[in-house]
Amino acid sequence: MPVSTIIQTDMVLTFTHFNQYREVRYGISNRSDGNMKVIQALKSSSESRNVKTFFKNKNIDYQSVISARLEHGSKIAFIDRNKTLQAAPGFDGLATSTPGAYLSVTVADCFPVYLFQPSASVVGILHAGWRSIHGGIVHNALELLHFRGIDLRNLLVGIGPGIRQCHFKVQSDVEQFFIKYPSCIKRDRLAIYIDLANIIRSQMITGGVQKENIEDCMHCTACASDDYFSYRISEDKKKVKAMIAYIGLTYSHD
């Protein structure tokens, strides 16, 4: 049996520290918006139509959405002023300082991690599953931002919906990657459960982010399967459905 259960009270994604700033927009789709797994701009793709409709409803130009083409790795791309780029292949994290460019990742149990540094006007988004977390995606993101002169002490972090410890059951081969986080590992007689969200938090703090600047929405995709797609509880693992998470900076006149 799971060691704990996340009680869902509100499926609207909101980070109070982000909401103090008008220039940042962020969010995530839910099950009612449809499958976002395929994000290529193919006219015959129902998933592509779902993505276009979702952003249209958000008053965001689909042509300004830049999508990370995921590899469950730890590479981060900084997107400069090329808003004609709609795909960033081989990356699981994106960052930009370009107003009007919206960064996106698709998720279905992996965590979307939202980044925003207000004084530097920089945003970012990470696709953080266990492989990416183990591979160093948090470290790489913080290192890239630091290299670009971003003060990490003022970085705001939002941990979005993902599979929580209550449902993330693993075997010892995965557990071994996280043994240096003993407080994030729970065991019962039958299984091992990993708290990925708190590992992300710990890695952010180790990397220089102030703990009070990290906010976790606490939504579990498996617990809230009426609202979110979840790979773990999907009956057909070959036809995975996913949400799309995004963040971007508005123009000053928006």
N, C-alpha and C positions, 0 to 999 in steps of 0.2 A: 504494500500500500504506500502511496505517496507520503512523505514525511510532513507535508503541510499543504494547505490549499489557499490560493489567493482569492479573496472575496472581491468580486468586481462590483463597483458601485456606479461608475460613470465611464462610458466608453469614448467620451470626447477627449482627444489628446490635447493636453494643455500643459505648458510649462510656465509657471508664474514669473520666473526671472526673464524669460524671453518676452513675455507679454508686456514688459515695461517699455519695449522699443517698437515703434511703428514701422521701422525700416526692415524688419525681418518677418518673413512669412514661412510657415512650416506646416506640416500635417502628414496624414497618412490616410489611405483609402480603407474601406472596410468591406466586408463580404457583400453588402448590398450594392456596392459600386461595381462588382464583377471581378473576374480574373484579370490580373495585370501581368501575368507571367511573361507573356511575349510582348516585348515593347518595341519591336521593329515597326517602322511606319509602313505596314503592308495594308493596302486597301481591303484585302480580303480577310484580314485578321480580325476576329471579333475582339480579341484581347487589345489590339491596337485601337480599335474603336472605343473600347472601355476607357483606355488611358486618355484619349483625346477628349472624350465626354467629361471625364473626371476633371481635367484641367480647365476645360471650358467653363464648367460649373464653378470653378474657383477663380474665374476671370484671369487665368494665366494662359498666355499664348503657348500652345504645344510646341511650336518651333523654338521656344526659348528653354525647353526642358532638356537637360543633358543627363543621359542615363549611363550609370556604371554597368558594364557588361561583366558580370560577376564570375569569379573563379574560386570563391571561398579561400582567397589568399589574403595578403596583407599589403598590397601595393596601393599607394595613394597618388592621385593625379591632382595637380593644381591647374585649374582651368582659367586661363587668361582671357583676354577680350575677343574670343572667337565664338560668338553665339550661334554660328552656323553649325558647330559641332553638336551632334545629337547623341553620339555614342562614344563611350570611353572604354574600349575593350581591354580586358585583362586587369581591371582595377576594381577593388572592393571599397574604395573610399575616394571621395572627391572634395575639393575645396575651391573656393573662388572669392574674389573681391569685386567681381563684376556685377553691378546692379542689373536686374532684369534677367539674369541667368539663374535658372532653377535646377538644382542638383537633385538627382533621384537614385534610389536603389529599390529593388523589389525584395520582399521578405515574406517568409511563411514559417515562423518560429525563430529565425535569426533576428537579432536586435538591430533596429535602425538607431544609430547614435547621432544625435544632432549637435553640431558645434556652432558657436557664435561668439565672436569677440567684438563687442560694440565699438570700442575706441579705434580699432583697426579696420572696421567694416569688412570683416571676413566671416564667411559661413562655411560649414562643411557637413558632410554626412558619411557615416560608416555603415557597412554591412557586416555585422559582428555575430557570426556563428562561432561554434567552439573551435573550428579549425582556424578561422581568422584570428580569434582571440589568442589561441596558442601560438599562432604564427607571428604575432606582434603587431597587429593592425593599430592598436591604440598607441603603442610606442612610436610607430612609423608616422602616424598622423601628427602627434605632438612634436616629433622631431622636425617634420616638414614645416609646421607652423613656426616653430622656434627659428629654423633656418631663415625663414622669410621675415624675421624680426617681430613676430607676434608675441606679446607678453602673455604667457600661459597663466599667470596668476589672475588675469582678468577674463580668462576663457570661460564661457558658460556652456554647460553640457546638459543635454537632455537624453535620458535613456528611454527609448520608446517601447512599444509592445514587443514581447518575445516570450519564448517558452521559459517558464519559471522553474525553480527547483522542484516544485511539487510534481512536475511532469517530466523533467529532464532526467530520465533514468539512463544510466550508462553502465558499461562494463569496465573492468579494471584497465583495459588498454587505453580508454579515454581518461579515466581517473588519473593515471600516471602523469598526464600533462599538467595537472593542476594541483599536485600534492603540496606545492608551496603555499597554497591557500586553504589550509585545513579548516578554517571557520566556514568555508563555502562548500564543504563536502559533508553530506549526511549519509548514514548507512542504516539500513534495517537488516533483518535476517535474509531478505531476498534480493536487495538491490542497492545501488549507489546512486545518489542524487547530487547534481552539481548546480550551484547557484552562479550562473554566468553573469547575471546583472551586477552582483556584488564584486565579482572578479573584474569586470569592466571598471566599476567605481574605484577599486583598489589600484588598478593600473593607472587610472587617470590621476589619482592623488600622488602616487609614486612619481609620475611624470611631471608634476609641478602644478596641477590644477588644484585650486582650493576646494576642500570638501563641501563648503557651503555653496559653491557654484555648480554643484552636480545635483540634478533633480531627476528622479525616477518616477515615471508614470505609474508603475506597478501593475500594468495590464499584462495578464498571462494569455497568450494566444490559444493555448489548449483549454484553459478554464473558460475562456470567452469565445468558444468556437461558433457561437451564433453571430458574433460580430466580426471575427477575424478568421482567416484561413490558417490552418495549422497542419504542417507536414506530418507531425508525429501522430495525429489522430485521424489523418486522411486514410480512407479505405483503399484508395487507388494511388499508390506511391509513384506510378508511372505518369500520372496526369496531375502533377502538383499545381495547385492554384495559389496565387500570391497577391499581396497588397503592394502598393507603391507608396513609398515615403519620400518626401521632398522638403527642401529648404532653399530659400533664395532671399536676395536683397532687393527691395523695391527701388524704383527711381525716386528721387526726392520729391517729385510732384505727385506721386501715387498716394 
